[in-house]
Amino acid sequence: PYTWIVYTALHDQRPVVWDERNRKHLGEDHPERRISLREVEEVLADTGRLEAHLAEREEYQVVGRTSEGRWLVVVWIDQPQGRYPIHARPASKRLVRRLTG
Protein backbone atom coordinates (compact mmCIF):
# COMPACT_ATOMS: atom_id res chain seq x y z
CA PRO A 1 0.00 0.00 0.00
CA TYR A 2 1.13 3.50 -0.83
CA THR A 3 0.85 6.56 1.38
CA TRP A 4 -0.30 9.64 -0.47
CA ILE A 5 0.61 13.04 0.90
CA VAL A 6 -1.69 15.76 -0.34
CA TYR A 7 -0.57 19.27 0.46
CA THR A 8 -3.25 21.86 0.98
CA ALA A 9 -3.34 25.63 1.29
CA LEU A 10 -5.70 25.39 4.29
CA HIS A 11 -3.75 26.45 7.35
CA ASP A 12 -4.04 25.82 11.06
CA GLN A 13 -3.51 29.19 12.72
CA ARG A 14 -3.39 28.05 16.34
CA PRO A 15 -0.36 28.94 18.47
CA VAL A 16 2.87 26.97 18.49
CA VAL A 17 3.25 24.99 21.74
CA TRP A 18 6.72 24.76 23.25
CA ASP A 19 7.93 22.88 26.29
CA GLU A 20 11.31 21.73 27.55
CA ARG A 21 11.19 18.53 25.49
CA ASN A 22 10.51 19.90 22.03
CA ARG A 23 12.71 22.97 22.62
CA LYS A 24 15.62 20.66 23.41
CA HIS A 25 14.93 18.25 20.55
CA LEU A 26 14.47 20.91 17.87
CA GLY A 27 16.88 23.48 19.26
CA GLU A 28 19.76 21.38 20.58
CA ASP A 29 19.66 17.70 19.56
CA HIS A 30 20.43 18.27 15.86
CA PRO A 31 22.97 21.10 15.55
CA GLU A 32 23.99 19.82 12.11
CA ARG A 33 20.63 21.01 10.74
CA ARG A 34 21.24 24.58 11.97
CA ILE A 35 17.52 25.19 12.52
CA SER A 36 16.46 27.68 15.17
CA LEU A 37 13.19 27.63 17.09
CA ARG A 38 12.43 31.01 15.50
CA GLU A 39 12.72 29.43 12.04
CA VAL A 40 10.30 26.65 13.04
CA GLU A 41 7.80 29.32 14.11
CA GLU A 42 8.36 31.26 10.88
CA VAL A 43 7.58 28.20 8.76
CA LEU A 44 4.43 27.49 10.80
CA ALA A 45 3.37 31.12 10.22
CA ASP A 46 4.35 31.28 6.52
CA THR A 47 1.21 32.29 4.62
CA GLY A 48 2.44 30.37 1.58
CA ARG A 49 3.15 27.15 3.45
CA LEU A 50 1.73 23.83 2.39
CA GLU A 51 0.32 21.42 4.95
CA ALA A 52 -0.45 17.73 4.81
CA HIS A 53 -2.23 15.58 7.37
CA LEU A 54 -0.46 12.26 7.90
CA ALA A 55 -3.48 10.44 9.29
CA GLU A 56 -1.81 7.09 9.92
CA ARG A 57 0.72 8.82 12.20
CA GLU A 58 -1.65 11.50 13.51
CA GLU A 59 0.84 14.17 12.47
CA TYR A 60 0.86 17.21 10.23
CA GLN A 61 3.70 18.00 7.85
CA VAL A 62 4.32 21.58 6.77
CA VAL A 63 6.64 22.81 4.03
CA GLY A 64 7.35 26.52 4.12
CA ARG A 65 9.93 29.28 4.09
CA THR A 66 11.62 31.25 6.79
CA SER A 67 11.96 35.03 6.64
CA GLU A 68 15.40 34.45 5.08
CA GLY A 69 13.87 32.29 2.33
CA ARG A 70 15.11 28.96 3.68
CA TRP A 71 12.78 26.02 2.89
CA LEU A 72 12.06 23.72 5.85
CA VAL A 73 9.85 20.74 6.58
CA VAL A 74 8.25 20.87 10.04
CA VAL A 75 6.19 18.07 11.56
CA TRP A 76 3.78 18.83 14.38
CA ILE A 77 1.11 17.05 16.37
CA ASP A 78 -2.22 18.35 17.52
CA GLN A 79 -2.48 19.43 21.15
CA PRO A 80 -5.44 21.12 22.87
CA GLN A 81 -3.29 24.27 23.28
CA GLY A 82 -2.14 24.35 19.65
CA ARG A 83 0.50 22.93 17.30
CA TYR A 84 3.33 21.00 18.99
CA PRO A 85 6.42 20.76 16.71
CA ILE A 86 8.24 17.42 16.92
CA HIS A 87 10.59 17.43 13.90
CA ALA A 88 12.26 19.90 11.55
CA ARG A 89 14.67 19.47 8.68
CA PRO A 90 15.75 21.36 5.59
CA ALA A 91 13.51 20.65 2.61
CA SER A 92 15.24 18.65 -0.12
CA LYS A 93 16.13 20.40 -3.36
CA ARG A 94 13.84 17.95 -5.13
CA LEU A 95 10.86 18.89 -2.94
CA VAL A 96 11.53 22.61 -3.40
CA ARG A 97 11.69 22.14 -7.19
CA ARG A 98 8.36 20.27 -7.14
CA LEU A 99 6.71 23.04 -5.13
CA THR A 100 8.17 25.98 -7.02
CA GLY A 101 8.57 24.51 -10.52
N, C-alpha and C positions, 0 to 999 in steps of 0.2 A: 504494500500500500504506500502511496505517495502522500506527502504532506504538502498542501498548497498554502502559500503565504500570499494573502491578498492585502496589499497596502491600500489604505483609504485616507482621504483628506479630512475625515471626521476626527476631531481632536478632543481628548479629555483635558479639561482645563483646571482640574483640581490641583491643590498644592502638592509640591514634592515633599515626601516624608523622609526625614533623616533621623537616624539614631547612631549610637556608637558603632554598631555592627556594620551597617552599610557605608558609613563614613570611612571606617578603617579599610573595608574591602575595596571600595572604589577609589579612595584617596591615597592609600598606602601600600596595599598588597601587590599592586602591579605597576611599579614605577617605570617599567619599560614601555608602557603605553602612553605615559606622559599626559594623562587625562586628569584635569582638575574637577572638583565638585562643581565649581562655577560653570564649567563647560557642559557637564551633565545637565544642569538646570537650564542652560541656554538651549540645548537640543530639545529638551522637553517643553520649552516655551517657543521654539521656532514655529512661526506661523506657516511655513512651507513644509513642515515635517510630514512624513508619511508614517502611519501607524498600522500595525497588524496585530490581530488577536491570535495568539497561539493557544487555542482552546485545550488541546490535549495536555499542555503544560500549565494552563491557567496563568499565562504570562502575556505581556504586551511587548512588542518590539517596535521601536521607533528609530527611524533614520532621519537625521536632520543635520543642520549646520550650526556651528558656533558663531559668535559675533565676528570671529577672525576668518570665517569661511571654511573651517575644518569640518569634514563630514565624519559623524560618529554614529554608531549603532548603540542604543541604550535599551536595556530590557528592564521592565518594571513589573511589579505585581500589585494587584488591587488591595488596598487597605481601607478601612472605614474613614481614616483621616485624609486619604489621598493616594498619590502614586509613590510607591516605594521602590527606588532603583536598586537592582541587584547585580547588574552587569553593564559594562561599557567597554567598547573597543573601537578603534578606527574602522571606518567603513572601507571595504576593499575597493580598489580601483575599478574592478569589474562592476560592482554594485553601483558605484557613483556613475559610471558610464551608462548603465541601464536606466538610471533615474534621470539623467540629464541629457541623454542622447536623443 
